[in-house]
Amino acid sequence: MKAFTFVTSNQLKLAAAEAACKPYSISFDHSSVDFIEIQQYDGEVIARDKAEQAYKLIGQPVVITDDSWLIPGLGGFPGPYMRQINHWLTTDNLLDLTRKLTDRTIILRQVIVYQDSGGQQVFSSDIPGVLLDEARGDCPIMHFKLISFDDGQNSAAEIVEQGKPVIEHLPNGWHKLCQWLTTNNT
């Protein structure tokens, strides 16, 4: 029996979910749904709304994720708008925005929402990384070339190229969800 349907069109998010759930022996279905995504500064509000929409459409337990990328040196920019930033800006544009920052921290705020007939459970995690001062690796996700989760040794793009998990080995929202599912026998 499948624990839930993970609703995403992002293949990297799908691979991350599979990698995180595998050690817990949790399996799930996958579906892609077109959402009317609300505009909001809070990724949790966005994820909760998408989970409600997905649950109404699918009619069984669903999981939705929403990632925000917070750069403290830029006042938390771009937040939940990184997807749009990837379309609007180039790697060089993002480098120009961050080049003079002394605080090179970037935080991946991951929000995962499980929705069933009983309501919602939210699992969030802040995963710290560093902004690189040059693009490294090749990946269709522009900002992956400029972010490292291993203190600058590898960019996220270089990790993807190696076929390794980018954040799945770090404590994150997926692990919290899997622990909750295991404990609650959902």
C-alpha positions in Angstrom: 0.0 0.0 0.0 1.2 3.5 -0.9 1.5 6.0 2.0 0.5 9.1 -0.1 0.7 10.7 -3.5 3.5 13.1 -3.9 2.3 15.9 -6.1 5.1 17.6 -8.1 6.3 18.2 -11.6 9.9 18.6 -10.5 12.0 15.5 -11.2 14.8 16.5 -8.8 12.2 16.9 -6.0 10.8 13.5 -6.9 14.2 11.8 -6.8 14.9 13.5 -3.4 11.6 12.2 -2.0 12.4 8.7 -3.2 15.9 8.8 -1.7 14.6 10.1 1.6 11.7 7.6 1.9 13.6 4.5 0.9 15.5 3.9 4.2 12.0 4.0 5.9 10.5 1.5 3.4 7.9 4.1 2.6 6.6 4.1 -1.0 4.3 6.6 -2.7 2.6 7.4 -5.9 3.5 10.4 -8.0 1.2 12.8 -9.7 1.5 16.2 -11.4 -1.3 18.7 -10.9 -1.6 22.2 -12.3 -2.0 24.6 -9.4 -3.1 28.2 -9.0 -0.2 29.1 -6.8 -1.0 32.0 -4.5 1.6 34.7 -4.2 2.8 34.9 -0.6 6.0 35.7 1.3 5.6 32.6 3.5 6.3 29.2 1.8 4.2 27.4 4.4 1.1 29.3 3.4 1.8 28.5 -0.2 2.4 24.8 0.5 -0.7 24.5 2.7 -2.8 26.0 -0.1 -1.4 23.7 -2.7 -2.0 20.7 -0.5 -5.6 21.6 -0.1 -6.0 22.0 -3.9 -4.2 18.6 -4.5 -6.3 16.8 -1.9 -9.5 18.1 -3.4 -8.4 16.9 -6.9 -6.9 13.6 -6.0 -9.1 12.6 -3.0 -6.5 10.6 -1.1 -3.5 11.5 1.1 -1.1 13.9 -0.7 2.2 15.5 0.0 3.3 18.9 -1.3 6.6 20.6 -0.9 7.5 24.3 -1.2 11.1 25.5 -1.1 12.2 29.0 -0.2 15.7 30.3 -0.6 16.6 32.9 2.0 19.8 35.0 1.6 20.1 36.8 4.9 22.6 39.3 3.4 19.8 40.3 1.0 17.1 40.6 3.6 15.7 37.1 2.9 15.5 37.6 -0.9 14.3 35.7 -3.0 12.3 33.6 -0.5 9.6 31.6 -2.2 10.3 33.3 -5.5 13.5 31.4 -6.5 11.6 29.5 -9.2 10.7 32.8 -10.9 14.3 34.1 -10.3 15.6 31.1 -12.2 13.6 32.4 -15.2 14.3 36.1 -14.8 17.9 36.2 -13.9 21.1 34.6 -15.2 23.8 33.0 -13.1 25.9 36.2 -13.6 23.0 38.4 -12.5 22.7 36.4 -9.2 26.5 36.6 -8.8 26.3 40.4 -9.3 23.7 40.6 -6.6 25.7 38.7 -4.0 29.3 39.4 -4.9 29.9 42.1 -2.2 28.1 40.2 0.6 30.2 39.4 3.6 27.6 37.0 4.9 27.6 34.3 2.2 24.9 32.2 3.9 21.9 30.9 2.0 19.1 28.9 3.7 16.9 26.4 2.0 13.6 26.5 3.9 11.9 23.3 3.0 8.2 23.0 3.8 6.4 19.6 3.3 2.7 19.3 3.9 0.9 16.0 4.3 -2.9 16.3 3.7 -5.5 13.7 4.3 -9.2 13.6 5.5 -8.0 14.5 9.0 -6.3 17.7 8.0 -2.7 18.7 7.5 0.7 18.0 9.1 3.5 20.4 8.3 7.2 19.4 8.4 9.7 22.1 7.8 13.4 22.4 8.0 16.0 25.1 7.4 19.1 23.7 5.6 22.1 26.1 5.7 24.4 26.5 2.7 26.9 28.9 1.4 26.8 31.1 -1.7 29.8 30.5 -4.0 31.6 33.4 -5.6 31.7 31.6 -9.0 29.4 29.3 -10.9 30.4 25.6 -10.8 28.9 22.7 -12.5 26.2 22.3 -15.1 22.5 22.0 -14.2 19.3 23.4 -15.6 18.6 24.9 -12.2 20.6 28.2 -12.3 21.0 28.7 -8.6 22.4 25.1 -8.0 25.6 26.4 -9.7 26.1 29.0 -7.0 25.1 27.1 -3.8 27.0 24.6 -1.7 25.8 22.4 1.2 29.2 21.1 2.0 31.0 24.3 3.0 32.0 25.1 -0.6 33.6 21.8 -1.6 31.0 21.1 -4.3 28.2 23.2 -5.8 24.7 21.6 -5.7 25.1 21.3 -9.6 28.3 19.4 -9.2 26.6 17.0 -6.8 23.7 16.5 -9.2 26.2 15.8 -12.0 27.8 13.1 -9.8 24.4 11.5 -9.3 24.6 12.0 -5.6 21.9 13.4 -3.3 22.1 17.1 -2.8 20.4 17.4 0.6 18.8 14.0 1.2 21.7 13.0 3.5 21.1 16.1 5.7 18.4 16.4 8.3 15.4 17.8 6.4 11.6 17.9 6.2 11.4 14.5 4.4 13.0 12.8 7.3 10.6 14.4 9.7 7.6 13.3 7.5 8.9 9.7 7.2 9.5 9.5 11.0 5.9 10.8 11.6 4.5 8.3 9.0 6.4 5.4 10.6 5.3 6.4 14.1 1.6 7.0 13.1 1.4 3.9 10.9 -0.3 6.0 8.2 
